[in-house]
Amino acid sequence: MTESPEVSSAEQVHSALDQLGPEGRARVLAVTARYFSDLDLAEEVVQEAMVQALRTWGQNGVPRVPEAWLITAAKRRGIDLLRRDQARARAIPRLGALQERAPAPEGTGDPAEAAGAAGAGVGNSGVDERLGLFFACCHPVLKPEERVALTLRFLAGMSTAEVAHGLLVPVTTMQQRIVRAKRRIRSLGISFEIPARAESWQRLAAVQRVVYMLYAEGFARSAGRAHTSDDMTTEAIRLARMLRDLLPGSAEVTGMLALLLLTQGRRPARTDDAGRPVPLAEQDRRRWDRGLIEEGLDLAQRAASSAGAASYAVQAAIAAVHAEAADVESTDWPQIAVLYRMLESYEPSPVVRLGRAVALGRAQGPRVGLEQMEGLAEEEMLQRYRPFHIARAMTLEELGEQEAAASSYRRALQLPGNTAEDAYLTELLTGLVGAQVPE
């Protein structure tokens, strides 16, 4: 039932819009984008619907289902715009068919009163429309940086300035990136429909990769002053939770969420008071977030025992072994080495082999670890990978080979990284040989 005009104060209207949250706004955008097959137009008319809501709800009352009202208002506004702009309308050939199949209601009444409106944001198949938006924003034809930007902008609901700040690029650069990405979606005819089941599973990997990239960038910044970005890691976890809500039967989505939670559980101990990184071996595990750890362990177990478990489920299992250990010395390193071997069957990358090398070094001694790393030294990817040179430096230092360790620390400092980590590595290097640090 619609409230009387008298009780819908400006505060109540703003509260109703705030309660939508980023997930509700993403649903409204997803339905509208799917309707018009045009992300640019959808964003424009959803914003106008929000403005219209501020004006109309104060006079007519807050509708029973605000999402449904916004979707209807956005569709109606979009059709009005297209009628006035024939050139733009011709670029949306599916509009006529969509209108015929699911026309936007006429009039200004509360669409929540219409049959089926309570299911706003949920398609006829019962699947949340945000899944289609996920697949469109993370489409394989888009560049990786475009996928990340679109996901943050339209699924996380961040402003362009917030996305730019999070990804450490100028706002104008981000504006251009998002505009190019939207143009590419339109020109390539990328659909906002949820793909057929078989294609969904194939494209899910690209979606997960974007969420994982967001988390990885927040976990250890590739530039800037801070070592971590809690905003980015928190947002990545929220997106992973959203994805699991949309695809609860996916072992890999469950595994990815478990991995992120187990990693995030260590966050309170990962930096010191000055913001510099604290290695795993030196972390005070009493500061770990046990709530996140316990949730992650439960999900990791579910993922491992589910059909379709693969890369993320294995990575979650590795994180679980770390989380269950009292300290580094009592960690089951042989099991971690075995898990890395399993992971390599899914991801035969030098980075995975580096993880196994570190685990073998812990299990069988630093000399074994170093031999494994030396076998990877010619990998082009690892030559530009700062964690490889840090791991090699620490292993050499453990073996008492200080000059070689210093050389690896210097190489690490030459590669892109954040200022906080630079300070930490410089301190280690200075402690080794009092060496002159390269600028």
N, C-alpha and C positions, 0 to 999 in steps of 0.2 A: 504493500500500500504506500502511496506517495504521501509524504508528510505535508501538513498545511504550510502555506507560504510563510506564516508568521514564525514558525519554529525553525526555519532554515536560515539561520544567521550566517554571516560571512565566515564565522569561525567553524560552523558545522560544515559548510561547503568545502572549505579548505581541508578540514579533517577528513571528509569523505574522499577527496582526491588524494590526500596523503596516504590513506589506508590502502589505496591501490598498490602502492609500493612499486619497485622496479619490475616485479614479476607481472603484476596486473597491467602495467603500462606496456610491457612487452607483449602480453596477450592481445591487447587492443591493437597494437601496431601489427602484430603477426596476422590477425584476421583481416585487417584493412589492406595490408600489403598483398596478401593472397587474393583478395577480392579484385584489386586493381592490377596485380602483377607489376607493380611499380613502387619501389621502396621510397623513392624521392617524393612521389605524390602522397603516398601513405603517411610519411612523416609530416608533410605539410598539413594535411587535413586532420590528422590526429591532434596536432598542436592547436589547430583552430577549434577543434571540438572541445579541447580542454578550456580554451578561453570562453567558448560559448557556454560551457558548463558553469563557469564562475558566474556568468550573468543570469542564466536561465534557472539554475537550481536555487538561487537566492529568491527568485520570484515564485517558482512553481513547486519548490520542495526538492529534496534530494531523492532521486529515483530509487526504487527498491533494488535494482541491479545496476550500479553505476557503470560497470564495464559494458553492459549491453547498450546502455544509453549512449555512451561514448562511441561505440562501434557504429551504431546507427547514424549518429550525427556526423561521424567522419565519412561514412559511405555517402550520405546525402550531400555533404559538402563537396566531396570528390566528384560526384556526378554533375553537380552544378558547374564546377570548374571545367569539366570535360565538355559539357554542352557549349560553354563559351569559347573553349579552345579546341577547335576542330582538329588542328594539327596534332595536338597532344593526344586527342581521342583516337586518331588513326594509328597512333603508336601502341595502342592497347587493343588489339583486335579481339581479345577474349572478353572484353567488357560486355558486349551485347549478350553473349551466351551466359555470362555470369549473372547479369541482371535478370535474364529470363529464368535461370535456375534458382537464384536466391536474391530476389529484388530487395533493394533497400526500402524499408517501410516509409510511407509518406506520413505527413503530419508531424506534430510536435509532441504527441503523447509519450508516456513512459513506455519504451519498448519492452521493459521488463514485464509489462502486463500481457504482452503477446505470448502465444504458446511457444515454448522452447527457448525463450529468451534467457531463462535462468542458466542455460548452458553456454553463456557467452565465452568465447575463446576456445570452445571445444567443438571440433568438427563432427560431421555426421558419423564418422567411424568411432567417435568417442576419444579420439587422440587429441591432445592439447595442440593448438595451432602453433605454439612457440617452437615445436619441433621442426616445422617447416621453415621457420625463420632461422633456426640454428643451421639447418642444412644449406639455406641460401647464403647466409653470411660466411659460411666455412666451405663454400663450393671449391672444388679442386682447381678450377680455372683462375681463381683469384690468387693474387700473390699472398704469401704468408703474412706480411705486415698488414695487408688489407683485411685479411680475415680477422686478425686480432682487433684491428681498429673497429670494424663493423660489429663484432661481437660485443665489445665493450660499449659501443655507442647505442646499439639497438636492443641487445638482450640484457646487458647490465644496466642500461638506462643512464649511463654517464654522459655528461655534456662533452662537446668536442674539446673544450678547454681542459676538462678533467682527464679525458683520454690522452691529450697531448702531454699533460703534466705527468701522468702515470707512465707514459712510454718515453719520456724525456726528449720530446721533439717540440719545435716551435708550434704554436697554435696554427699559424698559417700553413705550415707543412701538413699538419693533421687535417685541416680543412680541405686542402687540395687532395690529400690521400683518400678521404672519405668521399669526396665528390667524384673522383676518378673511379672508385670502387662501385659506387652506385650507378655511374654511367656504364661501367662494364657489365654489371648485372642486367641493366636494361638492354644494352646493345646485343648481349649474348643470349637474351631471352631466358635467363636463369629463373626457374620456377620457384614459387613459394609454397608449392604443393609438397606435402610429405611424400617422399619417394616410396615406391613399392617396397615391400618388405626386404626382398633380396638386395635391392639397390641401397636401401637404408643401412643395412649392416656393412655394405662395402664402403659407404661414405661416412659411416660413423667414425672411422679411424681419423678422418680429417677434422671432424668436430672435436674429438677428444684431444687431438694434437694441439688445437688452438687453446683449449682450456689448460692443458699441461704447460704450454709455452707461457701463458699468463702467470701460472704459478711459479714456473722456473725463473722467470724474470723478476718476480717479487721476492723469491727465495734468496737470490744473489744477484744484485743489480749489475748489468753489464756496463753501466756508466753512472755518473752522478756521485754525490757525496756519501749517501747512506748505503749500508751493505744490504739492507732488506727494504721491502715496501710491504707493510702489513695491509695497506689498502688493496694492493694487487693480489696478495695471497688469499685474503679474505674473500675478495670478489671471485677469484678462481674457484674457491671451495663452494661458494654459493651457486655458481654456474654448474659445478659438478653435481651438487645436490639436486638442482633443477633437472639436469640431464637424467639423473637416476630416477627422479619422480616420473619423468616422461618415458623412460625405458627401464622399468624395474627388473626386467628379466635378463638384462645384459650382464654377464659375468665381468666383462671388461670395464663397463661403466662403474660397476660396484667396486672393482679392483682399483680403478683410478681414484675414486672418492676415498677409498681406504688408504691408498698411498699418500694422498694429499693430507688427510687427517693425521696420519702417523708422523708425517714430516712436520706438519704444523704444530703437533704436540710438543716438539722439541724447541719451538720458537722462543719461549721465555729464557732459555739457557744458551741461545746461539750467539748472542752478542754481549759484550761487557758494558760497563756503565758509560764508556766512551763511544759505544756503537761499533767497536771493532769485532770481527768474527772470533768466535771461540770454537776451536776444533772439537770434534765429537769426544775425543779422549779426555778432554779437560772440562767438559760440561758438567755442571752440577745437576744430576738427574732428578734431584728432589724438586727442582724448579719446573720439570716437564709438566705439561698440562695432562693430568691423568684422565680427565673426561674425554678429551680428544683421542688420547691413546687407546682407551678402552673401546670407544666407538670404532676406531680404525681397526683394532684387532678383531672385533666381531665381524666387521665387513670384509676384512681380508680373509677370514676363515670361510665366510659365505662365498666369496669370489672363487677361492681355490677349489671349493667342492662343487662348483656349478659347471654345467656344460658350456663350452665356449671359452673357458679360462685360457688366457694367453699372456701377452706381454705385461699388461698392467697388473694382472693378478699375480704374476711372478714378482714384479717390482714391489707390490704390496707385501708379499711374503718376505722379501728381503728386509723391508722396513719393519715388519713385525718381529723378525729375529732380533734386530737392533733394539726395538722397543722393549722386548721381554728380558733383555740382559741387564744384570745389575751394574755392569761396567764394561769397558772395552776388553779387559783381560778375560772375562768370563763369557764373552760373546761367542756364539757357535760359528766361528769363521769357516770351518770346513763346510758346514751346511750352506753358508752364504756363497761360498765358491761354487758349490753344486748348483745353487739357484741361478747364479750368473751364467753358468754353462747352459742351463735351461733357457734363460733369457736370450742367450746368443742364438738359439735356434729360431727365435721369433724376430730378433733384431741383431743381425750379424754386423754390428758396428764397432769401430775401434773404441768408442766410449764404453760400451758394454765390456769389451775385453779389458779395458783399463780397470773397471770395477772388479773384475775377476782377479786381475793381477794384484790389486790391493788386498783382496780377501786372502789370496794364496800367501801373500807376504805375511799377513797376520797369523795365518794358520801354520805356516811352515818356516817362518823366519824371514827377516828383511832381505837376505841375499836372494832368496827365491823370488820375492816380490820384485826386486830390482831386475833380475834376469828377465822376468816376464815383461816388465816395462821397457827394458832395452829392446826387446823384440818388437815393441810397438813404436819405437822412436821414429821410424821412417814414415809412419802414417801421416799423410799431409794434414788430415783433420786434427790430429793431436798436436802437431807442431804449432797450431794456432789456438790450442785449447788450454787456457790458463790452468784449470785443475790438474791437467796431466803434469805440468812442470812443477806445480806445488807438491803433488804426491811424490814425484821423483825426488824433489829436493828434500822432503821430509824423510824419505827412505834412505837417501844418501847420508843425511845427517845422523840418522840412527846407526848407520854403519861406520860412522866416524870419518867419512870422506867429505871433509868440510869444504874444500875448494870446489869440488864438483857440485856439492849442494848449493854453494853460493852462486855458481854459474846458473843453476836451474832457477833459483829465486830471482836472479837478474832477468832471465828470460821471461819468467812469469810477469814481472813488473813491466816488461815491454809490451805486453798484450793488454787489450782493453779490459777494464775492470773498474770497480768503484773505489772512491778515495779512501773509505774506511778500510777496505781490504789492502789497498796499497800501503797504508800506515802500518798495518799488522805485518805484512811481508817485509817491509823496510826494517821494522824492529827485529825480525828474525834474522835478516841478512846482516844487519849491523852487529847483532849479538854473535854471529858466526865469525866474521873476519874484520869487523869494523870497516867494511868495504864502502867505497864511494858508490852511491846509488845513482843509476842513470836517470836523467830527467825524463 
